[in-house]
Amino acid sequence: MPKNSNILREWTFWIRTELHEECRAHLEVTKLKELRAQPGCQRAVALFRDLGDGSTEVAVVSTWDLMESICAFTGAETLRPTIAPADRAKLIDREPVVRHYLATDLSAIGIMPPE
């Protein structure tokens, strides 16, 4: 991945739909707040999709100025999401790998809410 480019970082997990509001509130005061405070993080948002089977897919998406900024935040484990041990029990399933995408259309980053 190029060093001087905008990076979209995304990871997905699943919860019981009844935990949607609890999860949204928790992410806003913890993970999203932490991401937004990191040098190089331009935006961070949580996306929720009700799957209609009692589960909800949650994607945590953030945009970063450089991969080096992500590395400064995550350390060597850039492909592992940070999930608090107390929160793991609430997840139905989780993807252990984070995805990083090169954002070629910088105007797309602007449509993400800053908070």
LUMLOVEX-575364 format. One record per atom (N, C-alpha, C, O, CB): residue in one letter; x, y, z. Coordinates in steps of 0.2 Angstrom, whole numbers, plus 5000, padded with zeros to 4 digits. Glycine has a CB too. Layout:
AXYZ;...
end
This chain:
M500449945000;M500050005000;M500450065000;M500950065004;M499550005006;P500350114996;P500750174996;P500750215003;P500250205006;P500450224990;K501350245004;K501450275011;K501050335011;K500850355017;K502150285012;N501050375006;N500650445006;N500050445002;N499950464997;N501150495003;S499550415006;S498850415003;S498350405008;S498550395014;S498850354998;N497750415006;N497150405011;N496950335012;N496850305006;N496550455009;I496950315018;I496750245019;I496150235023;I495950275027;I497350205023;L495650185020;L495050175023;L495150105027;L495450055024;L494450165018;R495050105034;R495150055038;R494450025040;R494050065043;R495650065044;E494349965040;E493649935041;E493749865045;E494149825043;E493249935035;W493349855050;W493249795052;W492549785054;W492149825056;W493749775058;T492349715054;T491549695055;T491549645060;T491949605061;T491349675048;F490949655064;F490749605069;F490049605069;F489649645066;F491049625076;W489749555073;W489049545073;W488849535080;W489149505084;W488849475069;I488249565081;I487949565088;I487149545087;I486949545082;I487949635091;R486849525093;R486149515093;R485849585092;R486049635095;R485949485100;T485349585088;T484949655086;T484749685092;T484749755092;T484349635081;E484549655097;E484349685103;E484849735107;E484749775111;E484049635108;L485449715105;L486049755108;L486249815103;L486749855105;L486649715109;H485849835098;H486049885093;H486149955097;H486749985096;H485549895088;E485749975101;E485750035104;E486350035109;E486750085110;E485150055107;E486349985113;E486949985118;E487649985114;E488050015117;E486849915122;C487649945109;C488249945105;C488450015102;C489050035102;C488249895100;R487950045099;R488050115096;R488350165102;R488750195100;R487350135093;A487950165107;A488150205113;A488850195115;A489250235116;A487650205118;H489050125116;H489650105118;H490250125113;H490750155115;H489650035119;L490150115107;L490650135102;L490750215102;L491250235101;L490350115095;E490150255102;E490250325102;E490750345108;E491150395107;E489550355103;V490650325114;V491050345120;V491650315121;V492050335125;V490550345126;T491750255117;T492450225118;T492850225111;T493250265110;T492350155120;K492750175107;K493150165101;K493150215096;K493650235094;K492850095098;L492550245094;L492550305090;L492850365092;L493250395089;L491850315088;K492750375099;K493050435102;K493850425102;K494250475100;K492850445109;E494050365103;E494750345103;E495050355096;E495550385095;E494850275106;L494750325091;L494950335084;L495050405082;L495550425079;L494550295080;R494450445084;R494450515081;R495050555085;R495250605082;R493750545083;A495250535090;A495750575094;A496450555091;A496950595093;A495750565101;Q496550505087;Q497250485085;Q497450535080;Q497150555075;Q497150415082;P498150555080;P498450585075;P498350555068;P498550495068;P499150605076;G498150585063;G498050555056;G497450525055;G497250505049;G498550495056;C496950515060;C496350485059;C495850545057;C495850595060;C496050455065;Q495650545051;Q495150595048;Q494450595050;Q494150645051;Q495250595040;R494250535050;R493550515051;R493450445054;R493850405053;R493050525045;A492950435058;A492750375061;A492050365062;A491750415065;A493150355068;V491750315060;V491050305060;V490850225061;V491250185059;V490650335054;A490250215064;A490050145065;A489450135060;A488950185061;A489850125072;L489350085057;L488850075052;L488450005054;L488749955056;L489050065045;F487850015055;F487449955057;F486949925052;F486649965048;F487049975063;R486949865051;R486449835046;R486049775049;R486349725051;R486849805040;D485449785050;D485049735053;D484949675048;D484749685042;D484249755055;L485149615050;L485149555045;L484449525045;L484349475041;L485649505046;G483949545049;G483249515049;G483249445052;G482649415052;G483049515042;D483749425055;D483749355058;D483949355066;D484049305069;D484249305055;G483849415068;G484049425075;G484749455076;G484949465082;G483849365079;S485049465071;S485749485071;S485849545068;S485549565063;S486249425069;T486349585070;T486549645066;T487249645065;T487649635069;T486349715071;E487449665059;E488149675057;E488349745058;E488049795057;E488249655049;V488949755061;V489249815063;V489949825060;V490349785060;V489249825071;A489949875056;A490649895053;A490949955056;A490550005056;A490549905045;V491549955058;V491850015061;V492350035055;V492750005053;V492249995068;V492250095053;V492550125047;V492950185049;V492650235052;V492150135041;S493550195047;S493950255049;S494350265043;S494550225039;S494350245055;T494450335042;T494950355036;T495550385039;T495550425044;T494550405031;W496150375036;W496750395039;W497150425034;W497050415028;W497150335042;D497650475036;D498050505031;D498550465028;D498750465022;D498350565034;L498850415032;L499450375030;L499450315034;L499150305039;L500150415032;M499650255031;M499750195034;M500150205041;M500050165046;M500050145030;E500650245040;E501050255046;E500650275052;E500850265058;E501650305045;S500150315051;S499750345057;S499350285060;S499250285066;S499250395054;I499150235056;I498750175058;I499250135062;I499150115068;I498450135052;C499850125060;C500350085063;C500550125070;C500650085075;C501050085059;A500550185070;A500750225077;A500150205082;A500250205088;A500750295075;F499550195079;F498950185084;F498950115086;F498850095091;F498350205080;T499050065081;T498949995082;T499549955084;T499549905087;T498649965076;G500149985083;G500749945084;G500849895078;G500549915073;G500749915091;A501149845079;A501349795074;A500749755072;A500749725066;A501849745076;E500149755076;E499549715074;E499049755070;E498549765073;E499249695081;T499249775064;T498849825060;T498149785058;T497749815056;T499149855054;L498249715058;L497649675055;L497249645060;L496849605059;L497949625050;R497349665067;R496949645072;R496549695075;R496749745078;R497349605077;P495849695076;P495449745079;P495549735087;P495649685089;P494649735077;T495449795090;T495549795097;T494849785100;T494449825099;T495849855100;I494749725103;I494049715106;I494149705114;I494549655116;I493649655103;A493849745118;A493949735125;A493649665127;A493149645125;A493549785129;P494049625132;P493849565134;P493049555136;P492749515135;P494249535139;A492849615140;A492149615142;A491649615136;A491049595137;A492049665147;D491849645131;D491449655125;D491449585121;D490949575117;D491649715121;R491949545121;R491949485117;R491349445118;R491049415113;R492549445118;A491149435124;A490549395125;A489949415122;A489449375121;A490449385133;K489849475120;K489249505117;K489249495109;K488749505106;K489149575119;L489849475107;L489849465099;L489649395097;L489749345101;L490549475097;I489249395092;I489049335089;I489649295086;I489749235086;I488449335084;D489949335082;D490549315078;D490949375077;D490749435078;D490349275071;R491549365075;R491949425073;R492449405068;R492749345068;R492349455079;E492649455064;E493249435059;E493849465062;E493949515065;E493149475052;P494349415063;P494949435066;P495449475062;P495949505064;P495349375068;V495249495056;V495649535051;V495349595049;V494749595047;V495849495045;V495749645050;V495549715048;V495649725041;V496149695038;V495849775053;R495249765037;R495449775030;R495649845029;R495349895032;R494749755026;H496149855025;H496349925023;H496249935016;H496449885012;H497149935025;Y495949985014;Y495850005007;Y496250075005;Y496150115009;Y495150005005;L496450074999;L496750134997;L496150174994;L495750154990;L497250124991;A496050234996;A495450274994;A495750324988;A496050364989;A495150325000;T495550304982;T495750334976;T495350404975;T495550444972;T495750294970;D494650394977;D494250454976;D494150494983;D493750474987;D493550434974;L494550544984;L494650574990;L493950614992;L493850624997;L495150624990;S493550624987;S492950664988;S492450614992;S492050634995;S492550684982;A492550544991;A492150494995;A492250505002;A491750495006;A492250424992;I492850525004;I493050525011;I492650585014;I492350575020;I493750535012;G492450635011;G492150695013;G491350675015;G491050715018;G492150745008;I491150625012;I490450615014;I490350575020;I489750565023;I490150565008;M490850545023;M490850515029;M490750575035;M491050625034;M491450475031;P490350565039;P490250615045;P490850615049;P491150565050;P489650595049;P491050675051;P491650685055;P491550655062;P492050635065;P491850755055;E490950655064;E490850625071;E490150585071;E489950555076;E490850675076;
end
